[in-house]
Amino acid sequence: MNDEIVREQSGGEDSSSSVVPKSPTAAASMTLASAALESHTTTTITTASSNPPTSGAGASVSPSSPSASASASALATASASASSGQERQPLQLPLLNATDMRELREIKQLLWGDNVREDVFKRWSQGFEFSKVEPSALVQKQGGPCAVIAPVQAYLLKIIIMDLPGVKLSEIPLDKSQNLLIQALCNILKNCRAPRYRIVHLLRRRGNATEAGSTKERSPVGQAGSAPAGQAAGSSEDVEVAAEATPASVNELSQDLQLDQDMHRELSPDEFHERLHTLHFDDIAAVARYYMENYGQLGHTYGVLLFMYSVFLTKGAELVAADISDTSEPLIHSTYGYGGQSLINLMLTGRAVAHVWDNEQDVGGLKLRGICEQSDIGFITLMEQMRYCTVGSFFKNPRFPVWVMGSDTHLTVLFSNEKRLVSPETPSETGRRIFKSYDPEGNNFISTTMLREVLAALNLVSEPAYVALMQKRLDPENLGIILLNAFMDEFFPLERRSTPDTFELMHYNGIPGSNENNKVRYYCGSAILLEGDLKSICTSNPMVTCLQTKWPNIEINWHDAHMPSMN
């Protein structure tokens, strides 16, 4: 009995981004490029047996080689097969197990709350599409999904900056952009630090998938014998129904998929959640191959949603809920559709904490968790200047010169080819940062009573007698304050900052209407850091105001006389 489920091959929206590579050369390029990901054991997806998996295996994955060289060899073999025009084996989807079904329901509740508003859901229903004038810039069709699209764009740009130095962004070919997108998605999944990767796949079938005369409903995998993803969690039928699947039910699902000719028909929120399926992979190289061979899952109408669900499921619903301090409010705003800070942080760091400060802070006796280590991608926000939050050093000083920028309505991306912007801190920069952490209002001074704490935080001498001497020296007029400049001149007199005085910055906004001529593209500007620590607040220029939360004395002149928008 045939138990193979035919792999979906349709592409996404009618744009340059949604085209699945059809030429053997393009397919070979994408297959080989996945070898640039970190070396892992090669894996193959195998057909599910007639007995359903019992330990969360959405797709059985078996290692075929223990070495990185063998992994590269397998990719080369796949490339050769693509180049020679050999037909690929169809993707075979095993049965959705009870654990994944339960977690998908929990994730749906975390994201949307009790009810999914159809208008908000439609705004999130888009694939990953590239601009026709900027081949590596993702397009965001409506407000809302920037909480996923902006972090993905940031990781894509990080890969370009680090792995493709000197490349002209406007000349990156489409198949290379698609490969960069897949690498970016894999970077985000790796940040979850999960033992295996659980990828959410959308089954497209024609008509109603319930069998006439059936005594149990069998969505979200059609006839694959699973309870609906929207059903109340904790159903006693979860394990029972999952165990009832037979090869015949898989065969019926295969026929449904083969008959489906309408990949892009809009689905209601309920229909979408009923058709979710999962695939499990033991290593990231196998995930990359899956996305390469099923690019339509990323490019079609629900690509962004599917990836977001994959990140949540890979991390685990329980761990996500534990990171979030308050699960009473959905992560996607029920009225405006924007993503909350926990969703943004999960995409950037792999942890769904709700705050952007460093480590934990005690607020009224509550331990509120922030960012626990330096992030690959940074985050700065206009809301800090408005005193709504305090962004910590881990986000302001990431490993790579790429920052997601937050306004009150939208997320954009700032980036630079100047790697010295994220070079290791010098002792003087550490001193300045620690001093400012005791000056949350940005006054450039602290109370004299705080001097001992600052010196202790810097591992400098903090004995009471020495502190008393320094207080008199740094505050000779006995005003009760110590100025930043006086502190730096005393303890770090000769050191210069590692950040260059002048550098280029580039900005991305994925909303076409926020770009010149409604075409998404990158905008370049020349920045200069002025002498001194005083800054001017210009409320009419939110871009500069946001940049000053990272570089207080920055000025920037945008090329082509176009001021980029953060909205």
C-alpha positions as CSV (number, residue, x, y, z in Angstrom):
1,M,0.0,0.0,0.0
2,N,1.4,3.4,-1.0
3,D,2.3,5.4,2.1
4,E,4.3,8.2,0.5
5,I,3.0,11.7,0.8
6,V,4.0,13.8,-2.2
7,R,6.1,16.8,-1.4
8,E,4.6,20.2,-2.1
9,Q,6.4,22.1,-4.8
10,S,4.3,25.2,-5.4
11,G,6.0,28.6,-4.9
12,G,4.9,31.7,-3.1
13,E,3.5,35.1,-4.0
14,D,3.9,36.5,-7.5
15,S,7.1,38.3,-6.9
16,S,10.8,37.7,-7.4
17,S,11.2,36.2,-4.0
18,S,8.6,33.5,-4.4
19,V,10.1,31.7,-7.3
20,V,11.4,28.2,-6.4
21,P,14.7,27.6,-8.2
22,K,13.9,25.5,-11.2
23,S,17.1,25.2,-13.1
24,P,19.5,22.4,-12.2
25,T,22.3,25.0,-11.7
26,A,20.2,27.0,-9.2
27,A,19.2,23.9,-7.3
28,A,22.8,22.8,-7.2
29,S,23.9,26.2,-5.9
30,M,21.4,26.1,-3.1
31,T,22.2,22.6,-2.1
32,L,26.0,23.2,-1.9
33,A,25.5,26.5,-0.1
34,S,24.0,24.7,2.9
35,A,27.5,23.3,3.6
36,A,28.4,26.8,4.8
37,L,26.3,26.1,7.9
38,E,28.1,24.6,10.8
39,S,29.2,21.0,10.3
40,H,26.7,18.4,11.5
41,T,26.1,14.8,10.8
42,T,24.2,14.1,7.6
43,T,20.6,13.1,8.0
44,T,17.9,11.6,5.9
45,I,14.2,11.8,6.3
46,T,12.6,8.3,6.3
47,T,9.1,7.1,5.9
48,A,7.1,6.7,9.1
49,S,6.3,3.1,9.9
50,S,2.7,2.0,10.2
51,N,3.0,2.3,13.9
52,P,2.9,6.0,15.0
53,P,5.9,7.4,16.8
54,T,5.7,7.5,20.5
55,S,8.4,10.0,21.5
56,G,7.7,13.1,19.6
57,A,9.2,12.2,16.3
58,G,7.4,14.1,13.6
59,A,9.8,12.7,11.0
60,S,12.3,10.0,11.8
61,V,15.8,11.2,11.2
62,S,18.8,8.9,11.1
63,P,22.5,9.9,10.9
64,S,24.3,8.4,7.9
65,S,27.8,9.8,8.6
66,P,29.6,10.9,11.7
67,S,32.0,13.4,10.0
68,A,31.7,16.9,8.7
69,S,33.5,15.8,5.5
70,A,30.9,13.1,4.9
71,S,28.2,15.8,5.4
72,A,29.9,18.0,2.7
73,S,30.1,14.9,0.5
74,A,26.4,14.2,0.8
75,L,25.6,17.8,-0.1
76,A,27.9,17.5,-3.1
77,T,26.1,14.3,-4.1
78,A,22.8,16.0,-3.9
79,S,24.2,18.8,-6.0
80,A,25.4,16.4,-8.6
81,S,22.0,14.7,-8.7
82,A,20.3,18.1,-9.2
83,S,22.7,19.0,-11.9
84,S,22.2,15.8,-13.7
85,G,18.4,16.3,-13.6
86,Q,17.7,13.3,-11.4
87,E,14.3,13.3,-9.9
88,R,14.2,13.9,-6.1
89,Q,12.5,11.6,-3.8
90,P,9.2,12.9,-2.5
91,L,9.0,14.2,1.0
92,Q,7.3,11.7,3.2
93,L,5.4,13.1,6.2
94,P,4.9,10.8,9.2
95,L,2.0,11.1,11.6
96,L,1.5,14.1,13.9
97,N,1.9,12.9,17.4
98,A,0.0,13.9,20.5
99,T,2.8,15.9,22.0
100,D,3.2,18.1,19.0
101,M,-0.6,18.5,18.8
102,R,-0.8,19.6,22.4
103,E,2.1,22.1,22.0
104,L,0.7,23.6,18.9
105,R,-2.5,24.3,20.7
106,E,-0.5,25.9,23.6
107,I,1.5,28.0,21.1
108,K,-1.7,29.2,19.4
109,Q,-3.0,30.3,22.8
110,L,0.3,32.1,23.7
111,L,0.3,33.9,20.3
112,W,-3.3,34.8,19.7
113,G,-5.2,34.3,23.0
114,D,-8.6,32.8,23.2
115,N,-9.7,34.0,19.7
116,V,-7.7,34.6,16.5
117,R,-9.0,37.8,14.9
118,E,-9.4,37.2,11.2
119,D,-8.2,40.6,10.1
120,V,-5.1,40.4,12.3
121,F,-4.4,36.8,11.0
122,K,-4.7,38.1,7.4
123,R,-2.1,40.8,8.0
124,W,0.3,38.1,9.3
125,S,-0.5,35.8,6.3
126,Q,2.4,36.4,3.9
127,G,5.5,34.6,2.7
128,F,9.1,35.6,2.7
129,E,9.4,37.8,-0.4
130,F,12.3,39.8,-1.7
131,S,12.2,43.3,-3.1
132,K,12.5,43.6,-6.9
133,V,15.0,46.5,-6.6
134,E,16.9,45.2,-3.6
135,P,17.4,41.5,-4.0
136,S,18.3,40.7,-0.4
137,A,15.7,42.9,1.2
138,L,12.5,41.3,2.5
139,V,9.1,42.9,1.8
140,Q,6.6,43.3,4.5
141,K,3.1,43.7,3.0
142,Q,1.1,44.9,6.1
143,G,1.8,46.0,9.7
144,G,2.3,43.3,12.2
145,P,4.8,40.6,11.1
146,C,7.8,42.9,11.5
147,A,8.4,41.0,14.8
148,V,9.5,38.1,12.7
149,I,10.5,39.7,9.4
150,A,12.9,42.3,10.9
151,P,14.9,39.7,13.0
152,V,15.1,37.4,9.9
153,Q,16.3,40.3,7.8
154,A,18.9,41.2,10.5
155,Y,20.3,37.7,10.6
156,L,20.4,37.6,6.7
157,L,22.4,40.9,6.7
158,K,24.7,39.5,9.4
159,I,25.6,36.6,7.2
160,I,26.2,38.9,4.2
161,I,28.5,41.2,6.3
162,M,30.5,38.3,7.8
163,D,30.6,35.8,5.0
164,L,30.4,38.0,1.8
165,P,32.7,41.0,2.5
166,G,32.7,43.5,-0.3
167,V,29.7,42.1,-2.1
168,K,27.4,44.6,-3.9
169,L,24.0,44.2,-2.2
170,S,22.2,45.2,-5.4
171,E,23.9,42.4,-7.4
172,I,23.1,39.4,-5.2
173,P,21.3,36.9,-7.5
174,L,17.9,35.5,-6.4
175,D,19.0,32.0,-5.7
176,K,21.7,33.3,-3.5
177,S,19.2,35.5,-1.6
178,Q,17.0,32.5,-1.1
179,N,20.0,30.5,0.3
180,L,20.9,33.4,2.6
181,L,17.3,33.4,3.8
182,I,17.5,29.7,4.7
183,Q,20.8,30.2,6.5
184,A,19.2,33.1,8.5
185,L,16.3,31.0,9.5
186,C,18.6,28.2,10.6
187,N,20.6,30.7,12.7
188,I,17.4,31.7,14.5
189,L,16.4,28.0,15.1
190,K,19.9,27.2,16.4
191,N,19.6,30.0,19.0
192,C,16.8,27.9,20.6
193,R,19.4,25.4,21.7
194,A,17.0,22.5,21.5
195,P,17.9,18.9,21.2
196,R,16.1,18.6,17.9
197,Y,14.4,20.9,15.4
198,R,10.6,20.6,15.0
199,I,9.6,22.3,11.8
200,V,5.9,23.2,11.2
201,H,4.7,22.2,7.7
202,L,1.4,23.3,6.1
203,L,-0.6,20.5,4.4
204,R,-2.7,21.8,1.5
205,R,-5.6,19.7,0.5
206,R,-8.8,20.1,-1.5
207,G,-12.2,20.2,0.2
208,N,-13.1,18.8,3.6
209,A,-10.7,16.2,4.8
210,T,-13.1,14.2,7.0
211,E,-14.0,10.8,5.8
212,A,-17.8,10.1,5.3
213,G,-19.0,7.9,8.1
214,S,-15.9,8.5,10.3
215,T,-16.5,8.5,14.0
216,K,-13.6,10.8,14.9
217,E,-12.4,14.0,13.3
218,R,-9.0,13.6,11.7
219,S,-7.5,17.1,11.1
220,P,-4.9,18.7,11.3
221,V,-3.3,16.1,9.1
222,G,-6.3,15.2,7.0
223,Q,-6.8,11.5,7.4
224,A,-3.6,11.0,9.4
225,G,-5.5,10.2,12.6
226,S,-4.8,13.3,14.7
227,A,-7.1,15.5,16.9
228,P,-7.7,19.0,15.6
229,A,-5.0,21.5,16.6
230,G,-7.7,23.9,17.9
231,Q,-9.2,21.3,20.3
232,A,-8.9,21.9,24.0
233,A,-5.6,20.9,25.5
234,G,-5.4,17.8,27.6
235,S,-8.0,15.8,25.7
236,S,-8.0,12.2,26.7
237,E,-8.3,11.2,23.1
238,D,-4.9,12.7,22.2
239,V,-2.9,9.5,22.5
240,E,-5.8,7.3,21.4
241,V,-6.5,9.1,18.2
242,A,-2.8,9.5,17.3
243,A,-2.5,5.7,17.7
244,E,-5.3,4.9,15.3
245,A,-3.4,6.0,12.2
246,T,-2.9,3.4,9.5
247,P,-1.0,3.3,6.2
248,A,-4.4,3.6,4.5
249,S,-5.0,6.9,6.2
250,V,-1.6,8.2,5.0
251,N,-2.4,7.0,1.5
252,E,-5.7,9.0,1.6
253,L,-3.7,12.1,2.7
254,S,-1.3,11.5,-0.1
255,Q,-4.2,11.5,-2.6
256,D,-5.6,14.8,-1.1
257,L,-2.2,16.5,-1.5
258,Q,-1.8,15.2,-5.1
259,L,-5.3,16.6,-6.0
260,D,-4.7,20.0,-4.4
261,Q,-4.2,22.5,-7.2
262,D,-4.9,25.7,-5.2
263,M,-1.8,26.3,-3.1
264,H,-2.7,30.0,-2.5
265,R,-6.3,29.8,-1.5
266,E,-6.8,31.9,1.6
267,L,-7.5,29.9,4.8
268,S,-9.4,30.9,7.8
269,P,-7.5,30.8,11.1
270,D,-9.2,27.5,12.0
271,E,-8.4,26.0,8.6
272,F,-4.8,27.0,8.9
273,H,-4.3,25.5,12.4
274,E,-6.1,22.3,11.4
275,R,-3.6,21.7,8.6
276,L,-0.4,22.1,10.5
277,H,2.0,19.2,10.6
278,T,5.4,18.7,12.0
279,L,8.7,17.3,10.9
280,H,11.6,16.5,13.3
281,F,15.3,16.8,12.4
282,D,18.3,16.0,14.5
283,D,20.7,18.5,13.0
284,I,20.5,21.9,11.3
285,A,21.9,20.7,8.0
286,A,18.9,18.5,7.5
287,V,16.6,21.5,8.2
288,A,18.5,23.5,5.6
289,R,18.0,20.7,3.1
290,Y,14.3,20.5,3.9
291,Y,13.8,24.2,3.3
292,M,15.9,24.1,0.1
293,E,13.8,21.3,-1.3
294,N,10.5,22.8,0.0
295,Y,11.1,26.5,-0.6
296,G,7.4,26.9,-1.4
297,Q,6.7,26.5,2.3
298,L,8.6,29.7,2.9
299,G,7.4,31.6,-0.1
300,H,3.7,30.9,0.0
301,T,1.0,32.8,1.8
302,Y,1.8,31.4,5.2
303,G,5.6,31.2,5.2
304,V,6.2,33.7,7.9
305,L,3.6,32.1,10.2
306,L,5.0,28.6,9.6
307,F,8.5,29.7,10.5
308,M,7.3,31.5,13.7
309,Y,5.5,28.4,14.8
310,S,8.6,26.3,14.0
311,V,10.7,28.5,16.3
312,F,8.1,28.3,19.1
313,L,7.8,24.5,18.7
314,T,11.5,23.9,18.5
315,K,12.0,26.0,21.7
316,G,9.1,24.2,23.3
317,A,5.8,25.7,24.5
318,E,6.7,25.1,28.1
319,L,10.0,26.8,28.0
320,V,8.5,29.8,26.1
321,A,5.8,30.1,28.7
322,A,8.4,30.0,31.5
323,D,10.4,32.8,29.9
324,I,7.4,35.0,29.6
325,S,6.6,36.8,32.8
326,D,2.9,37.4,32.0
327,T,1.1,34.9,29.8
328,S,-2.3,36.5,30.3
329,E,-1.8,38.8,27.3
330,P,-1.2,37.2,23.8
331,L,2.1,37.9,22.2
332,I,0.4,39.3,19.1
333,H,-1.7,42.3,19.9
334,S,-5.4,41.3,19.4
335,T,-6.3,44.8,17.9
336,Y,-3.2,46.2,16.3
337,G,-1.5,43.0,15.4
338,Y,2.1,43.9,16.4
339,G,4.3,41.4,18.1
340,G,5.3,41.8,21.8
341,Q,8.8,42.1,23.1
342,S,8.9,38.5,24.2
343,L,8.3,37.4,20.6
344,I,11.0,39.8,19.3
345,N,13.5,38.6,21.9
346,L,12.8,34.9,21.1
347,M,13.6,35.6,17.4
348,L,16.7,37.6,18.3
349,T,18.2,35.5,21.2
350,G,16.3,32.2,21.5
351,R,14.7,33.3,24.8
352,A,11.2,34.8,25.1
353,V,12.0,37.1,28.0
354,A,9.9,40.2,28.2
355,H,12.6,42.8,29.0
356,V,15.6,44.3,27.2
357,W,17.9,45.1,30.1
358,D,20.9,43.0,31.1
359,N,20.3,39.9,33.3
360,E,17.7,40.2,36.1
361,Q,16.3,43.3,37.8
362,D,14.4,43.4,41.1
363,V,11.3,45.5,40.6
364,G,9.1,45.7,43.7
365,G,10.4,42.4,44.9
366,L,9.8,40.6,41.6
367,K,12.8,39.2,39.7
368,L,12.2,40.3,36.1
369,R,14.5,38.6,33.5
370,G,16.2,40.4,30.7
371,I,18.9,39.4,28.2
372,C,21.4,37.1,29.8
373,E,24.3,37.3,27.3
374,Q,25.7,39.3,24.4
375,S,23.4,38.8,21.4
376,D,24.4,38.1,17.8
377,I,22.0,40.9,16.7
378,G,21.5,44.1,18.7
379,F,18.3,46.0,19.6
380,I,17.8,49.7,20.2
381,T,14.6,51.5,20.5
382,L,13.1,55.0,20.5
383,M,11.1,53.9,23.5
384,E,14.2,54.1,25.6
385,Q,14.5,57.9,24.9
386,M,10.9,58.1,26.0
387,R,11.9,56.4,29.3
388,Y,9.6,53.4,28.7
389,C,12.5,51.0,29.0
390,T,16.2,50.6,29.5
391,V,18.1,48.7,26.9
392,G,21.1,46.9,28.3
393,S,24.7,46.5,27.0
394,F,24.1,43.0,25.7
395,F,21.6,44.3,23.2
396,K,23.4,47.7,22.5
397,N,26.7,46.0,21.9
398,P,26.0,42.8,19.9
399,R,28.6,40.5,18.3
400,F,27.9,41.8,14.8
401,P,27.2,45.3,13.6
402,V,23.4,44.8,13.0
403,W,20.6,46.2,15.2
404,V,16.9,45.8,15.0
405,M,15.4,49.3,15.7
406,G,12.1,49.8,17.4
407,S,9.8,52.7,17.1
408,D,6.4,52.9,18.7
409,T,4.7,51.2,15.8
410,H,7.3,49.2,13.7
411,L,10.6,47.4,13.6
412,T,13.4,48.2,11.1
413,V,17.1,47.2,10.8
414,L,20.3,49.2,11.1
415,F,23.6,47.7,9.9
416,S,27.1,48.6,8.9
417,N,30.2,47.0,7.3
418,E,32.3,48.6,9.9
419,K,33.2,45.7,12.2
420,R,35.0,48.0,14.7
421,L,31.5,49.2,15.8
422,V,31.3,45.9,17.8
423,S,34.9,45.4,18.7
424,P,35.6,44.3,22.3
425,E,35.3,47.0,24.9
426,T,38.4,48.9,26.0
427,P,38.7,49.4,29.8
428,S,37.6,53.0,29.3
429,E,34.5,52.0,27.4
430,T,33.7,49.5,30.2
431,G,34.2,52.3,32.7
432,R,31.9,54.6,30.8
433,R,29.2,51.9,30.5
434,I,29.4,51.0,34.2
435,F,29.2,54.6,35.2
436,K,26.2,55.2,33.0
437,S,24.4,52.1,34.4
438,Y,24.3,54.1,37.7
439,D,23.0,57.1,35.8
440,P,19.7,55.8,34.3
441,E,18.4,59.3,33.5
442,G,21.4,60.1,31.3
443,N,22.5,63.2,33.3
444,N,26.2,62.3,33.0
445,F,26.7,62.5,36.7
446,I,26.1,60.2,39.7
447,S,25.7,60.9,43.4
448,T,28.9,60.8,45.4
449,T,27.4,58.1,47.5
450,M,27.4,55.7,44.5
451,L,31.1,56.0,43.9
452,R,32.0,52.9,45.9
453,E,29.5,50.7,44.1
454,V,30.9,52.0,40.7
455,L,34.5,51.3,41.7
456,A,33.5,47.8,43.0
457,A,31.7,47.0,39.7
458,L,34.9,47.9,37.8
459,N,37.1,45.8,40.1
460,L,38.9,48.9,41.2
461,V,40.0,49.7,44.8
462,S,36.8,50.3,46.8
463,E,38.1,50.5,50.4
464,P,36.2,53.1,52.4
465,A,39.3,55.3,53.1
466,Y,40.2,55.4,49.4
467,V,36.6,56.1,48.3
468,A,36.4,59.0,50.8
469,L,39.6,60.4,49.3
470,M,38.3,60.1,45.7
471,Q,34.9,61.7,46.7
472,K,36.7,64.8,47.8
473,R,38.9,64.8,44.7
474,L,36.1,64.3,42.2
475,D,33.7,66.6,44.1
476,P,35.9,69.4,45.4
477,E,33.0,71.8,45.8
478,N,31.0,69.3,47.8
479,L,28.0,69.4,45.5
480,G,27.1,65.8,46.1
481,I,27.7,64.7,42.5
482,I,30.5,63.3,40.4
483,L,30.6,64.2,36.8
484,L,31.3,61.5,34.1
485,N,34.1,63.5,32.5
486,A,35.9,64.0,35.9
487,F,35.5,60.3,36.6
488,M,36.9,59.3,33.2
489,D,39.8,61.7,33.5
490,E,40.8,60.3,36.9
491,F,40.6,56.6,36.2
492,F,41.0,56.3,32.4
493,P,43.0,59.4,31.4
494,L,44.8,58.2,28.2
495,E,42.6,55.6,26.7
496,R,40.7,56.2,23.5
497,R,37.5,54.5,22.4
498,S,37.7,51.6,20.0
499,T,34.7,52.9,18.0
500,P,35.8,54.9,14.9
501,D,34.9,58.6,14.7
502,T,33.3,58.2,11.3
503,F,31.6,55.3,9.7
504,E,28.8,54.3,7.3
505,L,25.4,53.1,8.4
506,M,22.6,51.5,6.4
507,H,19.0,51.2,7.1
508,Y,16.2,48.8,6.1
509,N,12.4,49.2,6.3
510,G,10.4,46.4,4.9
511,I,7.1,48.4,4.4
512,P,7.0,49.5,0.7
513,G,5.0,52.6,1.6
514,S,7.8,53.7,4.0
515,N,10.3,53.7,1.1
516,E,10.9,56.1,-1.8
517,N,8.6,55.3,-4.7
518,N,7.1,52.4,-2.7
519,K,10.2,50.2,-3.5
520,V,11.9,48.5,-0.5
521,R,15.6,49.3,-0.6
522,Y,18.6,50.0,1.7
523,Y,19.5,53.6,2.6
524,C,23.1,54.6,3.4
525,G,24.3,57.5,5.6
526,S,27.6,58.9,6.8
527,A,27.9,59.1,10.6
528,I,30.3,61.1,12.8
529,L,30.7,60.9,16.5
530,L,31.2,64.4,17.9
531,E,33.5,65.2,20.8
532,G,32.1,65.3,24.3
533,D,29.1,63.6,25.9
534,L,26.4,66.2,25.5
535,K,23.6,65.3,23.1
536,S,20.8,67.3,21.6
537,I,17.3,65.7,21.6
538,C,15.5,66.4,18.3
539,T,12.0,65.1,18.7
540,S,11.3,65.9,15.0
541,N,13.9,63.4,14.0
542,P,13.1,60.0,15.6
543,M,15.9,58.3,13.6
544,V,18.7,60.4,15.2
545,T,17.0,60.2,18.6
546,C,17.0,56.4,18.4
547,L,20.6,56.3,17.2
548,Q,21.6,58.5,20.2
549,T,20.5,55.8,22.6
550,K,23.5,53.8,21.3
551,W,25.8,56.7,20.3
552,P,24.9,59.8,22.3
553,N,26.9,62.2,20.3
554,I,26.2,60.9,16.8
555,E,25.3,63.0,13.8
556,I,24.4,61.4,10.4
557,N,23.9,62.7,6.9
558,W,21.8,60.3,4.7
559,H,22.9,60.0,1.1
560,D,20.5,61.0,-1.8
561,A,18.8,63.5,0.6
562,H,16.4,60.8,1.7
563,M,15.7,60.4,5.4
564,P,14.8,56.8,6.2
565,S,11.6,56.2,8.1
566,M,11.3,54.0,11.2
567,N,7.5,53.7,10.8
